C-alpha cells in the first residue's frame, strides 16, 4: 500500500511580535508634566520595546486525509500558526508548502465583508478559492440549508447574531471543496446540536480524502474528529503523535497547574465575547491554599468583576465543571447576585457547598450573564479554564472517574456581592 502524499509541509516557522510598553496617562496635570520630563531625560525607557516570540521553530508534515488536532494552553501559539498557514499573517522566518486549496474558519468574521449580504459573501469566498460562478451556484443550496440562516441570506452579515455568523462561515468554509480545512475554536459559539452537525461534516470532508487541522480546547471533540494530535507549549511542539497520548500531555498534573490567584486580563476569550459591557477580572481561592478538597468540603472562591456600561441589570453566573480530560461533568445556574446599574469593579464570593464530585482533577468554566429580565439576559464574559482543583477520596487518595459513571449535580451554590 502506497504512502499518502504530503498535503502540508511546515518547516521551522517562527513568529515574532514587538510589544511596546504602554504607560497609562496620569490623570493630574502635574503628574503628566512629571512623566513628560522623565521621558525627555530617559528616552530609552520611554520607548522601551520587547520582543515576543509566539512561535519558536515549529516543524511538522501533514499527509493528505489526516485529521490533526492542535492543542495547548491559551498563548501556546495555536491560532497564530493557523493564521500563518492560511496566509492571514506572515511568518518571521520559516517556510510553508501546501498542495491544494486552503479554506479556513478562524476568528468569527475572518474572510467575510460585514457590509455584504450572506449571499454576496458566499460568492466572494468562492471566488477567492478560485471557483467559478457556476461551481458556486451548484453548492449554494447546500450551503444555505446547512447554515440555517434561511430568509436572512440577503441581509448584510453585520446584522447577524454571532451564532448565525458562525453557521454561515462554517457552511461556506466546508462546502466550497477545500483540499485543506483549517478550523479554530469558533464552533463554541454555536449550540450543541450545530456543533455535532459541524463535526459530522468535518468527518465527511476527511473521509473524502481532504485534510483537516483543528484547534480546540474541547478534548472530547478532538477525540471524535482527530487521528493525530500536536501539542504546542510556549510556541514550540512538545508532542506529535496519537490522540490519547497528546491529551494525557495536555491534562498532565504539571500542565493543569493549581493556583490560588488567576488573572484573566490576558486570557483569550471565545469569539463573540468582546467584553464591551462587563468582564471577569480575576479569581482568588478562599480558605484552601492547596486547592485540594475533601469530598464533603465546600469549594469557595472570590471573583472580581468589572462593569463598563450602566444599567446592566440582574447579574448571575453559569458554572461548568469539567474533568481533566475535558469530559463535561455538570453545569450550575446561580441565582441573581446583584442588580448592578453603575459602572465599577465589584467582588463576588461563590461557594459550591455540596458538589458530590468523585475523586479526580477538575477545572471550571465561569460565564457572567446580565440583563433586565430573563428574556433579554445575555452572556457577557466566558473564562476557561477559570480554576483548577482536585478532589480526594475519603482515605486521602485520588482515583479515576470512569465516564460511564455519568454527571454530577450541582444543586447548592451560593453567590453574594461583597459590599464595600
Secondary structure, 3 states (H helix, E strand, C coil): CCCCCEEEEEEEEEEEEEEECCCCCCCCHHHHHHHHHHHHHCHHHHCCEEEEEEEEEEEEEEECCCEEEEECCCCCCHHHHHHHHCCCCCCCEEEEEECCCEEEECCCCCCCCCCCEHHHHHHHHHHHCCCCHHHHHHHHHHHHHHHCCHHHHHCEHHHCCHHHHHHHHHHHHHHCCCCEEEECCCHHHCCHHHHHHHHHHHHHHHHCCCEEEEECCCHHHHHHHCCEEEEEECCEEEEEECHHHHHHHHCCCCCCCCCCEEECCCCCCCCCCCCCCEEEEEEEECCCCCCEEECCCCEEEEEEEEECCCCCEEEEEEEEEEECCCCEEEEEECCCCEEECCCEEEEEEEEEEECCCCCEEEEEEEEEEEECCCCCCEEEEEEEEEEEEEEECCCCCCCCCCHHHCCCCCCEEEEEEECC
